[in-house]
């Protein structure tokens, strides 16, 4: 049985919580003893328990040692205790390594290879299994050793004191979460900002389709440089970065964004992550790349309609995104008049669209095929026309829209001797006024402006 790469659970004889989890694992399945000169080993299907004598945080190079003994691992799960002064009942999951000084194992400025999919599976299983228990479930930021592991690894811990370490209920919950571990293909983020317990990152794993590799708390951000960030992305197998923005200052955000962009990644906001929920990352990534090409300062918005279209064909090859455009001046004119109606129009179609950071719409329509993109862009043009017609006198000639706008002119009113005040208000509302025995009609103090907008976009 030995010699096969397995999910390898590392338990230390010096860790009471670790022993608690090991005993629960052994009681839940029929394990077989495996021969090893150095370690105590138990095996069940694709799982292996390896019991060691040393502290878990000092296991740099353990993956290579196990392989040399004929016990190769495809993932290392360290079953551990968690210690904190507040003594609360807590179950945690985290990657290991040291962004700064190595006070508790590992090397300074080094990170172990993270196991983002296992972290996601463990955290979500722990959440389900503790539904009727008084344990808080959370991620922790990257901290302590080991840092020198090439095989993906994760710590799962019982805390925060001896009462919890010895709690058989907690031991059984963690053991079951380990045995329930499954691999998926969730997009992976490197997390920046927040407290040690990473509440925003925890919520995103529990509530969306993403997961995290290495995570850095706010207090460590000033010490991060391009080398450390590049290493974190590499050891996480990450697709993008996530900032807990409210926990960071502008200077930190600007510095980190510049570094992350320089190494070829981007920062997604929480709204971006939630917007792409339920959509394959391959499509989201392709969509974001297209947006970078056509509208570098914009962000894609994925409608529920296009999500349904993509998910209706789960076995299909990821569709290619296609674009069409309308005249930006036309869209801007209509958006100023009735943004709510345009938002509804966009949401009701099988498309994605683009928003700028200030909330304005970009003039690009994105769909799964060219015909759909063109059709929606034509319909959007008509929708903009209908909005503008409600507010202005318009005419269309040879593909050009002429907007005629009549506007009250304080300058003209003043030239006719009308003092600024209530009479201005009446004239602006379209009412005539009498001054010095002379009747002033609204059209006498209105100026006419004409604007031309081409309806097609080249």
C-alpha positions as CSV (number, residue, x, y, z in Angstrom):
1,X,0.0,0.0,0.0
2,X,2.9,2.4,0.8
3,X,4.7,4.1,-2.1
4,X,1.6,5.8,-3.5
5,X,1.2,9.6,-3.3
6,X,-1.7,10.3,-0.8
7,X,-3.4,12.9,1.2
8,X,-1.0,12.8,4.1
9,X,-2.2,14.0,7.6
10,X,0.6,15.0,9.9
11,X,0.0,14.5,13.6
12,X,2.5,15.3,16.3
13,X,2.9,13.5,19.6
14,X,3.7,16.8,21.2
15,X,0.4,18.4,20.2
16,X,-2.7,17.5,22.3
17,X,-5.1,18.8,19.6
18,X,-3.2,16.9,17.0
19,X,-3.6,13.7,19.0
20,X,-7.3,14.4,19.5
21,X,-7.8,14.7,15.7
22,X,-5.7,11.6,15.0
23,X,-7.8,9.5,17.5
24,X,-11.0,10.7,15.8
25,X,-9.6,9.8,12.4
26,X,-8.7,6.3,13.5
27,X,-12.2,5.8,15.0
28,X,-14.0,7.0,11.9
29,X,-12.4,4.6,9.4
30,X,-10.8,1.2,9.3
31,X,-7.1,2.1,8.9
32,X,-4.3,-0.3,8.2
33,X,-0.8,0.0,9.8
34,X,1.9,0.6,7.2
35,X,5.5,-0.3,7.6
36,X,7.9,2.6,8.3
37,X,11.2,2.6,10.1
38,X,10.9,6.2,11.1
39,X,7.3,7.1,11.5
40,X,4.0,5.6,12.8
41,X,1.8,5.3,9.7
42,X,-1.8,4.4,9.1
43,X,-3.5,4.2,5.6
44,X,-7.0,4.2,4.4
45,X,-7.8,4.4,0.6
46,X,-6.1,7.7,-0.6
47,X,-5.4,8.9,3.0
48,X,-2.3,8.4,5.1
49,X,-1.7,9.4,8.7
50,X,1.9,10.0,9.7
51,X,2.7,10.5,13.3
52,X,5.9,12.4,14.2
53,X,7.7,13.2,17.5
54,X,8.6,16.9,16.7
55,X,6.5,20.1,16.7
56,X,4.6,20.6,13.5
57,X,5.9,24.1,12.9
58,X,9.5,22.7,12.5
59,X,8.8,20.4,9.6
60,X,10.7,22.1,6.8
61,X,11.5,19.6,4.1
62,X,9.1,17.0,5.5
63,X,7.7,16.4,2.0
64,X,11.1,15.2,0.8
65,X,11.8,13.1,3.9
66,X,8.5,11.3,3.4
67,X,9.1,10.7,-0.3
68,X,12.6,9.3,0.6
69,X,10.9,6.8,3.0
70,X,8.5,5.6,0.4
71,X,5.6,7.7,1.7
72,X,5.1,10.4,-1.0
73,X,2.4,13.0,-0.4
74,X,0.2,14.9,-2.9
75,X,-0.9,17.2,-0.1
76,X,0.1,17.7,3.5
77,X,-2.6,18.4,6.1
78,X,-1.1,19.4,9.5
79,X,-3.6,18.6,12.3
80,X,-2.7,21.1,15.0
81,X,-3.6,23.2,18.0
82,X,-4.3,26.9,17.8
83,X,-3.4,29.1,20.8
84,X,-4.7,32.6,21.6
85,X,-5.1,34.6,24.7
86,X,-8.8,35.1,24.5
87,X,-9.5,31.4,24.9
88,X,-12.5,31.3,22.5
89,X,-13.6,28.1,20.8
90,X,-12.3,28.3,17.3
91,X,-11.4,26.1,14.3
92,X,-9.0,27.6,11.9
93,X,-7.4,26.9,8.5
94,X,-4.3,28.6,7.0
95,X,-1.2,28.4,4.9
96,X,2.3,28.7,6.3
97,X,5.4,30.9,5.8
98,X,6.9,34.1,7.0
99,X,6.6,37.5,5.3
100,X,8.9,38.9,7.9
101,X,11.0,37.5,10.7
102,X,10.7,33.7,11.3
103,X,9.9,33.6,15.0
104,X,8.1,30.3,15.0
105,X,9.7,27.9,12.5
106,X,10.5,28.2,8.8
107,X,12.7,30.8,7.2
108,X,12.2,34.6,7.0
109,X,10.7,35.8,3.7
110,X,9.7,32.3,2.6
111,X,6.4,30.6,2.0
112,X,5.4,27.0,1.8
113,X,3.4,25.9,-1.3
114,X,-0.2,26.6,-0.3
115,X,-3.2,24.3,-0.9
116,X,-6.0,26.8,-1.8
117,X,-8.6,24.1,-2.9
118,X,-8.0,22.1,0.3
119,X,-8.4,25.3,2.3
120,X,-11.7,26.0,0.7
121,X,-12.9,22.5,1.2
122,X,-11.9,22.4,4.8
123,X,-13.3,25.8,5.7
124,X,-16.7,25.1,4.1
125,X,-16.9,21.6,5.6
126,X,-16.0,22.9,9.1
127,X,-18.8,25.6,8.7
128,X,-21.4,22.9,7.9
129,X,-20.2,20.5,10.6
130,X,-20.2,23.1,13.4
131,X,-23.8,24.4,12.6
132,X,-25.0,23.3,16.1
133,X,-21.7,23.7,17.9
134,X,-20.2,26.7,19.7
135,X,-17.1,26.9,17.5
136,X,-16.2,29.9,15.3
137,X,-14.8,29.0,11.9
138,X,-12.2,31.2,10.3
139,X,-9.1,31.5,8.1
140,X,-5.9,32.8,9.5
141,X,-3.3,34.8,7.6
142,X,-0.1,33.2,6.5
143,X,2.1,32.7,9.6
144,X,4.7,30.4,11.2
145,X,6.6,27.4,9.8
146,X,7.2,25.3,8.0
147,X,8.1,27.4,5.0
148,X,10.2,24.9,3.0
149,X,7.6,22.6,1.5
150,X,7.1,22.1,-2.2
151,X,4.1,19.8,-1.8
152,X,0.9,21.8,-1.2
153,X,0.2,22.0,2.5
154,X,-2.4,23.4,5.0
155,X,-2.8,23.7,8.7
156,X,-6.2,22.9,10.3
157,X,-6.4,23.7,14.0
158,X,-8.4,23.5,17.1
159,X,-8.3,26.4,19.5
160,X,-7.8,28.3,21.6
161,X,-6.9,26.5,24.8
162,X,-6.6,23.1,26.5
163,X,-10.3,22.7,26.9
164,X,-10.8,22.9,23.2
165,X,-7.7,20.9,22.3
166,X,-9.1,17.9,24.2
167,X,-12.7,18.3,23.1
168,X,-13.7,15.1,21.3
169,X,-16.5,16.9,19.5
170,X,-13.9,19.3,18.0
171,X,-11.6,16.5,17.1
172,X,-14.3,14.6,15.3
173,X,-15.4,17.7,13.4
174,X,-11.9,18.4,12.1
175,X,-11.4,14.7,11.3
176,X,-14.6,14.6,9.3
177,X,-13.7,17.8,7.5
178,X,-10.3,16.2,6.5
179,X,-12.0,13.0,5.3
180,X,-14.5,15.1,3.3
181,X,-11.8,17.0,1.5
182,X,-12.3,17.4,-2.2
183,X,-10.5,19.1,-5.0
184,X,-12.2,21.7,-7.2
185,X,-11.1,24.5,-9.6
186,X,-12.0,27.6,-7.7
187,X,-10.2,30.7,-8.8
188,X,-7.4,31.5,-6.4
189,X,-6.6,34.9,-4.9
190,X,-3.7,36.2,-2.8
191,X,-5.3,38.3,0.0
192,X,-4.0,41.6,1.3
193,X,-5.3,43.5,4.4
194,X,-7.5,42.8,7.4
195,X,-6.8,41.3,10.8
196,X,-5.0,38.1,11.5
197,X,-8.3,36.1,11.2
198,X,-9.0,37.5,7.7
199,X,-12.8,38.0,8.1
200,X,-13.4,39.3,4.6
201,X,-11.4,36.5,3.0
202,X,-13.2,34.0,5.2
203,X,-16.6,35.3,4.1
204,X,-15.6,35.2,0.4
205,X,-14.7,31.6,0.6
206,X,-17.9,30.7,2.4
207,X,-20.1,32.8,0.1
208,X,-18.6,32.8,-3.3
209,X,-16.8,30.6,-5.8
210,X,-13.2,31.7,-5.1
211,X,-10.6,30.6,-2.6
212,X,-7.3,32.0,-1.2
213,X,-3.7,31.0,-1.1
214,X,-1.4,33.2,1.0
215,X,-3.0,36.0,3.0
216,X,-1.2,39.0,4.5
217,X,-2.7,41.1,7.4
218,X,-2.7,44.9,7.4
219,X,0.2,45.2,9.8
220,X,2.5,43.3,7.4
221,X,1.7,45.3,4.3
222,X,4.4,47.9,4.6
223,X,7.1,45.2,4.7
224,X,6.0,43.5,1.4
225,X,8.2,44.0,-1.7
226,X,8.1,42.7,-5.2
227,X,10.1,39.6,-4.3
228,X,7.7,38.6,-1.5
229,X,4.6,39.3,-3.5
230,X,5.9,37.4,-6.5
231,X,6.7,34.5,-4.3
232,X,3.3,34.6,-2.7
233,X,1.6,34.4,-6.1
234,X,3.8,31.6,-7.2
235,X,3.4,29.5,-4.1
236,X,-0.4,30.1,-4.1
237,X,-0.9,29.3,-7.8
238,X,-2.9,32.5,-7.8
239,X,-5.1,34.0,-10.5
240,X,-5.5,37.5,-9.0
241,X,-5.2,39.6,-5.9
242,X,-7.9,40.7,-3.4
243,X,-7.6,43.8,-1.1
244,X,-9.6,44.3,2.1
245,X,-9.7,47.9,1.1
246,X,-11.1,49.5,4.2
247,X,-8.2,48.1,6.2
248,X,-5.6,49.7,4.0
249,X,-4.6,53.3,3.4
250,X,-4.3,54.9,-0.1
251,X,-0.5,54.8,-0.1
252,X,-0.5,51.0,0.7
253,X,-3.1,50.3,-2.0
254,X,-1.2,52.3,-4.7
255,X,2.1,50.6,-3.9
256,X,0.7,47.1,-3.8
257,X,-1.4,47.6,-7.0
258,X,1.7,48.8,-8.9
259,X,3.7,45.8,-7.8
260,X,0.9,43.3,-8.6
261,X,0.4,44.8,-12.0
262,X,4.1,44.8,-12.7
263,X,4.2,41.0,-12.2
264,X,1.2,40.4,-14.5
265,X,-1.8,40.2,-12.2
266,X,-4.7,42.4,-11.3
267,X,-6.6,43.3,-8.2
268,X,-10.3,42.4,-8.1
269,X,-12.8,44.2,-5.9
270,X,-15.3,42.3,-3.8
271,X,-18.0,43.5,-6.1
272,X,-16.1,42.0,-9.1
273,X,-15.8,38.7,-7.2
274,X,-19.4,38.5,-6.3
275,X,-20.4,39.6,-9.8
276,X,-18.6,36.6,-11.4
277,X,-20.1,34.2,-8.9
278,X,-21.3,31.1,-10.7
279,X,-19.4,31.8,-13.9
280,X,-16.4,29.7,-15.0
281,X,-13.1,31.5,-14.2
282,X,-11.9,30.8,-17.8
283,X,-14.7,32.9,-19.1
284,X,-14.3,35.6,-16.5
285,X,-10.6,35.8,-17.2
286,X,-11.2,36.0,-21.0
287,X,-13.8,38.7,-20.4
288,X,-11.5,40.8,-18.2
289,X,-8.7,40.5,-20.8
290,X,-11.1,41.8,-23.5
291,X,-12.1,44.7,-21.3
292,X,-8.5,45.6,-20.8
293,X,-8.1,45.8,-24.6
294,X,-11.1,47.9,-25.4
295,X,-11.6,49.9,-22.2
296,X,-8.6,49.8,-19.9
297,X,-10.2,51.9,-17.2
298,X,-13.5,50.0,-17.1
299,X,-14.7,46.9,-15.2
300,X,-17.0,44.2,-16.6
301,X,-20.5,43.7,-15.2
302,X,-21.9,40.2,-15.9
303,X,-25.7,40.1,-16.1
304,X,-27.7,37.2,-14.8
305,X,-29.0,36.6,-18.3
306,X,-25.6,35.8,-19.7
307,X,-24.7,33.8,-16.6
308,X,-27.7,31.6,-17.4
309,X,-26.7,31.2,-21.0
310,X,-23.2,30.1,-20.0
311,X,-24.3,27.7,-17.3
312,X,-27.0,26.2,-19.6
313,X,-24.1,24.4,-21.4
314,X,-21.7,23.2,-18.7
315,X,-19.9,20.7,-20.9
316,X,-19.3,23.2,-23.7
317,X,-16.0,24.7,-24.6
318,X,-15.6,28.1,-23.0
319,X,-17.3,30.6,-25.4
320,X,-15.3,33.4,-26.9
321,X,-16.4,36.9,-26.1
322,X,-17.5,39.2,-28.9
323,X,-18.0,42.9,-28.8
324,X,-20.1,45.7,-30.4
325,X,-20.2,49.4,-29.8
326,X,-22.6,52.3,-29.8
327,X,-21.8,56.0,-30.1
328,X,-20.4,57.0,-26.7
329,X,-21.9,60.5,-27.0
330,X,-25.4,59.0,-27.6
331,X,-25.0,56.7,-24.6
332,X,-23.7,59.5,-22.3
333,X,-26.6,61.8,-23.3
334,X,-29.2,59.1,-22.5
335,X,-27.5,58.0,-19.3
336,X,-27.7,61.6,-17.9
337,X,-31.4,61.6,-18.6
338,X,-32.5,58.2,-17.4
339,X,-29.7,55.9,-16.0
340,X,-32.2,53.7,-14.3
341,X,-33.9,52.7,-17.6
342,X,-30.6,52.0,-19.2
343,X,-29.5,49.8,-16.3
344,X,-32.7,47.8,-16.6
345,X,-32.2,47.4,-20.4
346,X,-28.6,46.1,-19.9
347,X,-29.6,43.7,-17.1
348,X,-32.4,42.3,-19.2
349,X,-30.1,41.1,-22.0
350,X,-27.7,38.1,-22.5
351,X,-24.7,40.4,-22.3
352,X,-21.9,41.7,-20.2
353,X,-21.3,45.5,-20.2
354,X,-18.6,47.8,-18.8
355,X,-18.7,50.4,-16.0
356,X,-16.1,53.0,-15.1
357,X,-15.1,53.5,-11.5
358,X,-17.5,56.5,-11.2
359,X,-20.4,54.3,-12.3
360,X,-20.8,55.6,-15.9
361,X,-21.4,53.0,-18.6
362,X,-18.8,52.4,-21.3
363,X,-20.1,52.2,-24.9
364,X,-19.1,48.5,-25.4
365,X,-21.5,45.6,-25.4
366,X,-20.1,42.1,-24.8
367,X,-21.8,38.9,-25.8
368,X,-21.1,35.2,-26.6
369,X,-21.4,35.7,-30.4
370,X,-21.1,38.6,-32.8
371,X,-24.7,38.6,-33.9
372,X,-26.0,38.9,-30.4
373,X,-23.6,41.7,-29.6
374,X,-24.6,43.7,-32.8
375,X,-28.3,43.2,-32.2
376,X,-28.1,44.4,-28.6
377,X,-26.0,47.4,-29.6
378,X,-28.7,48.3,-32.2
379,X,-31.5,47.9,-29.6
380,X,-29.5,50.0,-27.1
381,X,-29.1,52.7,-29.7
382,X,-32.9,52.7,-30.1
383,X,-33.4,52.8,-26.4
384,X,-31.1,55.8,-26.0
385,X,-33.1,57.5,-28.8
386,X,-36.4,56.9,-27.0
387,X,-35.0,58.4,-23.8
388,X,-33.7,61.5,-25.5
389,X,-37.0,62.1,-27.4
390,X,-38.8,62.4,-24.1
391,X,-36.7,65.4,-23.1
392,X,-35.7,67.2,-26.3
393,X,-36.9,68.0,-29.8
394,X,-35.0,65.6,-32.0
395,X,-34.7,64.7,-35.7
396,X,-32.8,62.0,-37.5
397,X,-31.4,62.5,-40.9
398,X,-28.9,60.2,-42.8
399,X,-27.8,58.4,-39.6
400,X,-27.3,61.6,-37.6
401,X,-29.3,62.7,-34.6
402,X,-30.0,66.4,-34.1
403,X,-30.9,67.4,-30.6
404,X,-32.6,70.8,-30.2
405,X,-32.4,72.1,-26.6
406,X,-34.2,75.3,-25.5
407,X,-32.8,76.6,-22.3
408,X,-33.6,79.7,-20.1
409,X,-30.9,82.3,-20.5
410,X,-30.2,84.5,-17.5
411,X,-28.1,86.7,-19.8
412,X,-31.1,87.4,-22.2
413,X,-33.4,88.0,-19.2
414,X,-31.0,90.5,-17.8
415,X,-30.8,92.3,-21.1
416,X,-34.6,92.8,-21.0
417,X,-34.4,94.4,-17.6
418,X,-35.7,91.4,-15.6
419,X,-34.1,91.3,-12.2
420,X,-32.7,88.0,-10.8
421,X,-35.2,86.4,-8.5
422,X,-38.7,85.0,-8.6
423,X,-39.4,86.2,-12.1
424,X,-36.4,84.1,-13.3
425,X,-38.1,81.1,-11.8
426,X,-41.4,81.8,-13.6
427,X,-39.8,82.2,-17.0
428,X,-37.7,79.1,-16.5
429,X,-40.9,77.2,-15.8
430,X,-42.4,78.5,-19.1
431,X,-44.6,81.2,-17.6
432,X,-44.9,84.8,-19.0
433,X,-44.1,87.7,-16.7
434,X,-45.0,91.5,-16.8
435,X,-42.3,94.1,-16.0
436,X,-42.7,97.8,-16.5
437,X,-46.1,97.2,-18.3
438,X,-44.4,95.0,-20.8
439,X,-45.1,91.3,-21.2
440,X,-42.1,89.0,-21.4
441,X,-42.9,85.6,-22.9
442,X,-40.6,82.6,-22.2
443,X,-39.4,82.2,-25.7
444,X,-37.9,85.7,-25.5
445,X,-35.4,84.6,-22.8
446,X,-34.7,81.1,-24.1
447,X,-31.7,80.3,-26.2
448,X,-31.7,77.4,-28.6
449,X,-28.7,74.9,-28.7
450,X,-28.4,72.2,-31.4
451,X,-26.1,69.2,-31.0
452,X,-25.4,66.5,-33.6
453,X,-24.6,62.9,-32.8
454,X,-23.9,60.1,-35.3
455,X,-25.9,57.0,-34.5
456,X,-23.4,54.6,-35.9
457,X,-20.0,54.0,-34.3
458,X,-17.0,53.2,-36.5
